[in-house]
Amino acid sequence: MKNHKFLLYVLGSFLCLPLSAQWRMNPTPNDTLQSVRVLKNGNVVLSIYAPKAHEVQVGGDVVPWGKKLDVVKSDEGVWSVTIPGVKDGVYRYHFLVDGVKVFDPKSPEAGETTALMTVGNSGDEFYAMKNVPHGAMSERYYYSKSLKTTRRLHVWTPAGYEKGSENLPVLYLIHGGGDTDNSWPTVGCAGNILDNLLAEGKMKPMIVVMPNGSIPTANLMDEVPLFSDDLMNDIIPFIESNYRVLTDKDHRALSGLSMGGMETLEAGLNHYKQFGYLWVLSSGWFADDTKMYAEKGAYLKKIAADFNQTVRSLNFTQGGPEDIAYKNCKAMLKLFDEAGIKYQYSEAPGGHTWYTWRNDLYNLAQQLFK
């Protein structure tokens, strides 16, 4: 990214990149670790996976005042402590790993305990905060019958929406693996990008819904069909019941990056009659999964003719050959070619990073619903 101005996104102990569905990681005890367990006797067990640590302690108001509790390390590298007799309520807690204060990396809020650093921002960038009318970025909660839990999403509504009466089209915009619905509004700069485009007359007024595509599962890929069910059965009905939106396919778009691209493919291909626009960013089915390729290839051929008549635009974008999804996407597109499904493809330098995906949003938002 030499000679470009960009944002660095620091997430916990990870460097620059969020976790991605395109990575294949060796399993560890951390994958299924429950960091907080409330026992029937009222005790609470806190755990953290830190196999290379020499000492771990716990702090916060969940720890009895003036007491130092023993934190024990297992052979698998999991440190645990039992806090006795915790009364009903809400508590703060943290770990001290070799003297460094660490917030629970398994907490649902862990992905939002981040630092954002702006580098080389002159204020003229398409993602910068500018003196233009600003829309509202709202946090909304809904109950997912599919997942049997309450979940959160973010919704951007354009400036003036509250006083208007017009029904608007909707873009459902998904983050990548390891992130949450808070990623596009923060490091993705979605609000600023959309505000600026609308003020410059470069995009149609629309509502942009940023759902939480991450679902705790033992196998990362298991969350893809689960999210598709949540999107179709719970998220879309929630939005259409609570916002002034157009509900036909030609005014409904779906896009996602990396793992979110997998989820876009899952929902978009299985429910293609419900979407007019599908944008897949930096994603592709694993090229070495012969069983999946055979099944997907057969399905694409089955739906090809109807798909081409129904979906107005199918787009694939990548961050150049340095994008870690590059080979997977290229291999996957051969299945679309063999099936005769029409699509557009583009790439630009930037790799598998938010530098690429901010540009993707800037470009796709200008092409929707026209």
N, C-alpha and C positions, 0 to 999 in steps of 0.2 A: 504493500500500500504506500510505497514511497511517493513523496511529493503530494500526498493527499491529506486533507484534514479529516480527522476521524475521532470517534469516541472510543475510549477503552472501557470495557465492562468487566469489573472484577467481581466474581461470584465466589464467596467463601474462600476455599483453598484452591479453587480452580483458576487457571490462567486464561484470560481473554475469551475462550470459547465456552458456550454452555454445553452440557451433555447433549449428545445427539443420537438419534436412532441409527445414524449411519456408522456409529462406533460399535464394535463388539468387544465388550469388557469381560474380563475374567470374573466369575462370581466370587463374592466375599461374604462373610457373616453380616456385613453392613446392609446387604440387599434386603434382608427380611427382618432386620433388627427393629424391635419396638423400644424406642428410647425412654418412653414413660409407660409404666405398668402400675395400675392401681389394683392392689390385692384386696381380697374380700375382708381381711382383718383390719383394713384401714391403712396398712403400710403402702408406701409408694417406692417403686424401684426405678432409679434413673440409670441409663446405660449409654455409653458412647464407644464407638469403634475407633481405637487409637493404638494399633499394634506396635508402633515404634516409640510410643511415649514411655518415659521413665516414672512419671508421677502424675496422677490425676486426682483433683479434688472437686468438690461441688460447692456452689455458693448460691445466694438468693434467699428470699424470705420463706422459702419452703423448708429451709434448714433451721432446726431449733436454735434459738439465740445462744451464742456462746459455746456451741457444741461442734466438735470436729469429727466427722464421720469417716470411717474407713471405706475407701473405694478399692475394690478388689479386681484384679485383672485375670481373665480366663486364659486358657491356652490358645484360644482363637483370637485373642487381642481385643476382647470386649471388656471394658471397665464398667463395673456396676456398684451401686451403693443402695442400701435400703434405708429409707427414712421412716421412722416409726410413727404411728398414730397421727397421720395428717388429717385434719378436720376438713369438712366440705368447704370449698371456696375456690378462689383463683389465686395462683401464686406465680412469682417470678423465680427463675432458676438459671444457672449457667454452670459450665465446667471450667476448671483451671487445668489446662494441659501443659505440663512442664512450665507452669507459671504464667501461661498466656490465657487470658479470658476468652473462652470459646462458647458461642451460643449453639444450642443443640442443632446440629446439621440435619437431623431427621425431623425436626419440627416443621409443621405445615408452613410456618412463617419464615423458615430458613432461607428460602430463595429470595426473600425480600430484604434480608439483612445484608445489603450490598453497598458498594461504594461506586459512584459514578464520577468519572473524571473527564472533563471536556478539554480537548487539546486543539489549539489553533483555531478557535472559534472567533470569526470576525463579526458574526451577527448576520451575515448575508447568506449563509447556508440554507438550503431548502428545509432543513430540520431545526433551524434556530427559532427561538422565541422572538417574534416580531410584533411590531405595533399594528396589529390587525384585529378584527373582531375574533374573539375566541369562543369555541364551543365548550361544552361541558363534558368532562370525563368523570363518569359516575361508577361507583362500586355498587353492584346489585347482587342480592342473594336469592336463590331459588331452590326449591326442593326437587331433587332428581329422583323420580320414581324408578328410573332405570338402575341407578346406583344406590338407591335407598339412603341418601344422605343429603344434607344441605350443602350447596356449592356456591362459589362466587364467580362472577364475571365482571368485566368492565364494558361500559357502553359509552361511545363518543357520539354526541348529538351536535349538529352544526349550530353556529351562532344564530340566535333568533328562533330556534326550534320551539322553545317554550311558548312563544307568543303566536306561533303559526298555526295553520290548520291543515296544511298539505300532508298527505301520506308520502313517505319517502322509501326508496329502495334500501336494501340492507346488504352490507358486506360482513360475512363472518370470517374473522381473521385469527388464525391459530399460531401460537408460538411453537418453539421446538422442545425436544425432550430435555428434562431437567429444569425447565423454566415454569412459570405460572402465568396466569392472566395478567399479572402485573408487569410483565416483560415488555410487551408492545407499548404501554403507556410510558414506561421509563426509558430504558436503554434504546427501545425502538423509536422513541420520539414521535409516536403516532399522532398525538394530539397536535403538536406543532406542524407536522407535515400536512395534516388534513386542513388545519386552520389556514395555513399559507396557500395551499392549492385552491381552496374555496374562495379566499379573498382575491386571488389573482384570476379567478374565473376559469381555472384549468380543469375543474372537476365538477360533476353534478352533485347537488346536495344529496347526502345519503346519511344513513346511520351505520356506524361501524361497531360491531359486537366482537369483543375479544374474550373468548371463553377460556376456561382452564382445561387444557388438553392433557394434563398430567393426572394419572390415576394410579395410586399405589398398587402394583402387582409384582409378583415374584419374577415374572418374565416381562421385560420391557415391551415386547411386541403384543402382549396380551391386552394392553390398554387401548390399542387401535380400534378393535371392534366395539369395546366398551364405550369409548368416547363417541363413536358413530351413533350408537343407540341413544346416548345422552343428548347429542346434538339434535337428532331427528325427533325424539319423543319428548324432550323436556326443554332444551334451550330455545329452539325455534318457536314452539308454542308459547313459552314465557315471553319472548320478545314481542310476538304478534298479539299477545293479550295485553301488553303494558305500554306499547309504543304505537304511534301513528305510522304504520308501515304498509307498503304494498306487499301482497302475499302471493303473487304469481311468480313463476320460475324466472321470468325475464327481468324481474326486479330483485332477484336474490343471487348473491355471489358467495363463493367459498374459496378461501385461500389459506395455506399454511406452509411453514418452513420446516425442513428436516423431518422430525417426528410428526409435526403438524402437517407436512406434505403427505406423509403416509396416511394420516387421518383424513386429509382432503381426498385422497384417492379412494379410501375405503368408503366414505360417505358419498362422495361425488359420483363414483362409478355405480354403486349399489342403488343410489337414489337419484340418478341423473335427470329424471323427469322433474325434479324439484329445484334444479339449479340452471340458471342461464349462463353462468360464468364460473369456470374452475381454473384456479391458478396454483400451480405446484412449484414451490420455491426450494431449491437445493435438496432434492429428495429423489428416491427411487427404490424400488424393491431390490432386495439383496440378490446380486447376480448369481450367487452360488446356490441359491435355493431352487433346485430343479423342480421340486414338487409344486411350489408356489407358482413358478413360471408356467408350468404346464396348465395349472388350473386357471391362472389369470389370462393366459393366452387364449384358452378356449372360451372363456367368458367374454373377452373383448370381441372375438369374432361373432359371438352370438348377438351382442348388442350393437355392433358397429353401425349398421344402417340406421337404426332408430336413434342412436346416440348422435350421429352426424346431423340428423334432422331436428333434434331436440335442443342440444346444448349450443348456445350461440358462440361460445369461445372457450377453448381449452388451451392453456398456456403452460409451458415449462421454462423455468429460468434457472441459471446456475451462476456461481461465482468464478467461472473459468476452470481450467484444468486443475487448479490448486484446491478447488472445492472438494472436500472429502466424499461428497455424494456423487461426484462427477461420473465415475465409471458405472456406478449402479444406475444412474439416470440414463446414460447412453445405452446401456444394455436393455433397460426396460423399454425405451422408446422403440426398439426393434419389434417388440410385441404389438405396439400401437400401429407401426408401419405394416406389419404382416396382417393385422386385422382391418386395415384401411380406415382407421379412425383419424380424422383430421385434427391437427393441432398446430400451434406455433411454438417455436423454440428460440431462446435467446440466451446469451451469456455475456458477462462482463467481469473484468478482474475484480477481486475482492475476497475470493475464497468463501469458506463456510463461516461467515462472520456477520455481525450486525451492520457492518459497513455495506455489505451486499444487500441485506434485507431491508434496510432503510431506503436504499435506492429502488428496490423492488416495489415497495409500497408507493413511493413517489410515482413510479411509472404505471403501476396497475390501476391506481385510483383515477388516473386521467383517462383510462380507456373503458371504464365500466359504465354500463347503463346508457350507452350512446347509440 
